[in-house]
Amino acid sequence: MSAASAAPAVQPLPPPATSFHERPVQPERAKEPLRPERQALLKARIKDLQLQLAGTPLERLIQQLYAELEARGIDLRPQCYLSDEWGCPDGIPVIGIPFYLANPQLQSIEGELGGGVESERDILMYLRHEAGHAFNYAYRLYDTAPWKALFGDYHQPYRDEYKPKPFSRRYVVHIPGWYAQKHPDEDFAETFAVWLTPSLDWRHRYRNWPALKKLLYVDALAQELGHRPPEVRLETHDVDVDQMEETVADYYRSRELTERADLEIGEKLDQELFLLFEPPGAAPLAASELLTHERQTLIQAASQYTGVQRAVVRSVVDHLIARTEQLKLTAQPDRASAYVTRTSSLVTALAMNDLYTGRLFDAD
């Protein structure tokens, strides 16, 4: 949305809560009408919401990141700012944090429309990861021979879809989906995050792993550069929340257009669903209700252990929910865990097939 078509002024959001949900917010049923205040928030331009880090739980978590860096002997304090997503601008040692984490109402919308919102634990994991990028950029480590020998070519193209080698010991494991395998820059950031994590005995955890050499390299770098002024001091932001002209609804609409996989499953999984659940009227619980309740669990499990884009997994799970409702399938409440386990296996199998063949399955 351009500045010329500015939306009416909106009132600033109320003060944020003092903490985050420790589990992702469960989405509301899609058939429930949106409340008036939710409709108004979706129509508001993001820049008009006057979001800021000060006074939010994010401020406390950022200070925790800084304390962890200090405890490890690193003076660098990457500037953090609200943006459209997690990330560091290429080569700039600053950290962008998704704007929706600055307010509980927006977190709830992210839970509903984005497939899940980060918990405090998740946020700290991302902050440590992004701090790894910032440390890399602050000292231009990516241009040094030792860095290249361990992690590879920083300038090689990024691949949104990468095929990880599950359980490879050449890479640390931090962000779900074996994210260290995506690109050399991500490999270093993940290694740094593991090294920085408090109470993690990385020497023991990664003993006999080839990845241990990378961790020892980061440890040596911290001792060498920890108190040295950074070579790069730029604090240029990528997308600042105060410049986001789009409405909250437009933001999610754009994300869906970018992320959503056109799966076109249709009726192709009906036979599997009939085998997984009970026929219509045979059990007291609607299968769609059970899957809706366990939606985040299913998405997280498949995303974490396959490396498949979360949008693909989310689309599969949402299709299964919609299809079981259309078929009026049912479930026995005392067997809920069994249904979830079997459904998770189906989703994971489809995700892995899509990852390695480009298709969810081959249909005759």
N, C-alpha and C positions, 0 to 999 in steps of 0.2 A: 504494500500500500504506500502510495507516495504522500509527501507532506501536503500536497494540495488537497487531498481528500481526507484531511485530518478528522478523526473521530471526536465526538463531544468530550469535553474534559471529564475525567473520572476522579473520584476521591482516592487518596492514597490507601493502600491496604492497611488493615489494622496491624498492631505490633505482632511480630512473630512469636511463636512458642519458644520455650526454653530448651527444647530438645527435639530430636527426630524420632520418628517411629523406628523401632528396632527391626521390624519386618516390613516388607513392601506393603503399601496401601492396597487393600483388595478393591477391585473395580466394582462399581455399581452395575446392576443389570442394565443392559442397553435399553430395554423397553421402559424403564422408569423415566418420567419426564424430568428435565433439568429444572432445578430450583431457580427462581428469578435472579438471585444474587449470583448464581453460577453462570447464567446466561449473560448477565451484565459483565462479568469478569472475562468471559470468552470474547466479548465484543470490544473489550478495551485494548487500546494500543499498549504494547509492552513498555515503551518509553514513558508512558503517562502514569505507570503504576508506582513510580518513584521508589524502585527497589534499591536496596543497598545492603552491604555486608554488615555494617555497624549495628550492633544490638541483636544480631541473629545468632543462632547456634553455630552457623558457619564460622563466625568470628572466633569462637572458642576453639573449633577444630583447626583453624588456620594457626592459631597460637600454639596448639598442641604440635602441629607439624614443625613450627619454628623451634619449639623446645626439643623435639627429636633431632633436628639438625644440629642444634647447639650441643646436645649430649654426644653427638658423633664427631664433634670438633669442626663443624662447618659453619662459617660465618654468613654464608649466602642466605638471604631472606627473600625469596621470589615474591614479587608483588602479585596479589590475587585480585581478581575483578570478576564481576558478573557478566556472562556472555551467553551465547546461544547453545553452547555445548562445552564439554570438557576439552581442554587442549592448551598447547602453547603455540603462539605464532611461530612459524618456521625461523629458527635461529635466535629467537628473543626469549630471555629468561623470565617470563611472566606466566601466570597460571589463570586460565579462563575457567570459570565455574558456571554450570547451568543456572540460569536466572530463577527457574522454578524452585530451586532449593532455598531461596531466600524467604519463602512464605508458605505456611501450611496449606492455605487454600490452593496455591499453585502446585504444591506437592500432591494434593489430592487429585487435581486434574491430570497431572503426569501419571499418577497411578491408574487412572481410568483410561486415558487416551494414549499414553506412551508405553503401556505394558508393565509398569512397575517403577517405583521410585527408590532411590538409594537410601539405605540405612546409614547410621553413623559409621558403622564398620566399613561399608562400601565407600563412603566419602573419604575416609582416611586412607583407604587403599588407593583411591584415585589421586588424592593429594600427594602421596608418596611417589606414585608413578610420575605425575607431572613434575614433581620436584626433581626427578631423575632427568627429565628432558631439560629443565631449567639449568641444572648443574652442567649437563653436557654442552648446552649453548653458551653458558656464561664463560666457559674456558675454551670453547671451540675444540673440544676433545675429539669430535668426529673427524677432524682433519689431521690427527696425529697418527703416526705409524702403529703404535701399540693398540690403539682403539680399532683401527682398521683390521689389524691382524686377528683380533678377538671377535669383533662384531660384524665386520664386512663393510660394504660401500654405503655410506650414509646417503649418497646422492642417487642410489638406484630407485626406480619408480616404486611408488606405493601400490599395493594391490588390495582393493577392498575385499575381494574374495581370495583367501589364501587357503591352502590345504595343509594344515598342521600334521605333524607326526605325533599322534597321541603317545604320551608317556616318554617322549624323548628326554634323555638326561643331558642333552647338550644345552638345554634352556631351563631357566628357573620357572616356577609356576607361581603366579601372583593373581593377575586379573583372569577371570574365567575364560576358557576358550584357547588356552595356550597362546596368549597374545604376544609373548616374546618372539614367537616364530613369524610374526607378520612382516617385520622389517628390522634392519639393524638398529635403527633409532629406538624402536620399541623394545628390542632385546636389551639395550643398555638401560632404558628407563625401568623395565621390569626387574633387571638385576639390581639396580640402585634401590628400588622400592623394597625388595626382599632384604637387602643389606641394612636398610634404614629401620625396618620394622622392629619395635621394641620387644624384648623377651623372646625373640626368635633366634635360636642357636643355629645360624645358617651354616656354620662350619660342620656341625653334626648332621643337620638335615640334608646337606648336599655332599656329604663325604662320599668319595668314590664316584661322584658325578663329574663329567667333563665341565659342567657349568660352574663348578667350584673355582676354576681358574678365573672366570669372569668376576666372581664375587671377591676374590683376593685382589684382583686388579682395582676394583672400586674401593676396597679398603685402603689400598696403598695410595690411590689418588686422593682420598680424603685426608690422609696424613700429609700429603705433599701440598695440596691446594686449599685445604680447609680454611686457613687464615689468610690466604692470599686474595687481594682485591680482584674481582672478576674482570675479565678482558672486555666483556660486552655488558654495557650498562643501560642499553636502550630499554624503555618501558612502553614500547608501542603495543597497543591492544589490537586484537583482530576485530571482533564484533563486540562493541560495548553495549550493555543493556540500555543505556541512555540514547543510543542511536537506533534501536530496533523499532522501526516504524510499523511493522506488521502487528495485527491484533493477536491475542493469544490463540484464537481459533485458526487464524491464518498460519501461525507457526506450526500447529499440529497438522494442518492440512498439507502444508509443504513437506513436513517430515514424512507423512504417509506416502506422498507422491514419490519421494526420494527412496524410502526404505521398503515399502510394501512389495512383497513378491507376488507376481500374478500367478498364483498356484493353480487356479482353475481345477480344483480337485473334483468338484461336483459330487456325483454319486459313486465315485470310484472306490471309496473306502467303506461303503455301506456294509459289505459282507464282513469286514473286520470288526466293525462296530457291533453288528449283530452277535458276533462271537464273544466280544468283550463284555457286553452288558445283557440285561434281561429284556425279554419282549415287553411290549406295551401292556400295562396293567398287571404284570407278573410280580412286581416289587413296589414297595411304598414310596421310594425316593426316585425322583426324576434324575436320569443320568446327566442331563445338562446342568442340573443344579449342583450335583457333586463336582463336575468338571469346572464349573464356574468358581466354586469355593476353592478348588485346588489349582486354579489357573496359573498363579504366580509360581507355585512349586513346580509345575510341569514345564513352564517356560524356562525357569532358572536351571533346572536339572539338564534339559536338553541343550541349552546354550552353553552351559559350563563344560560339559563333557564331549561336545562335538566340535566346537569352534565355529559353528554355523552362525550367520548373522541373526541377531535376536529378532529382527523383523520377520525373517522367514519362519522361525520357530513359532513366534506369536501368531502368524497367519495360519499355520497348521492347527495350533491349539484352538484358536477362535473358530476355525471351520468345524472342528470336531464338536465343539460346544453347540454350534448352530445346527449341525447335522443331527446330533443325538436328540435335540429338541424337536426337529422336524419329524424324526422317526418315532418320537414318543417313547424312546427306550428308557428303561428303569434300572434301579440298582438296589441291592440289599444294604441297608445302613451298616450292619455289622461286618460287611466285607469291603468297606470303603478303601482300606489300604491296598487290598488286592486289585481292585479296579484301577486305582491310581498307578500302581506298579506296572500293570500291564499296558495301560495307556501311555505311560512314560516310555516304556520299551518301544511302542509303536511310533511315537513321535521321534524318539532318538534314531530309530532305524530309518525313518523317512528323511530325517535331517542329514544323516551320514550318507545316504544314497544321493541326496541332492548335492552334498558337498563334493563327492568324488565322481559323480556322473553328470551333474547338471540337471538331473531329473529326480523327482521324488520317487517314482517307480516306473517300471515299464508295463504298460497296459496293452493287451492284445487288441 
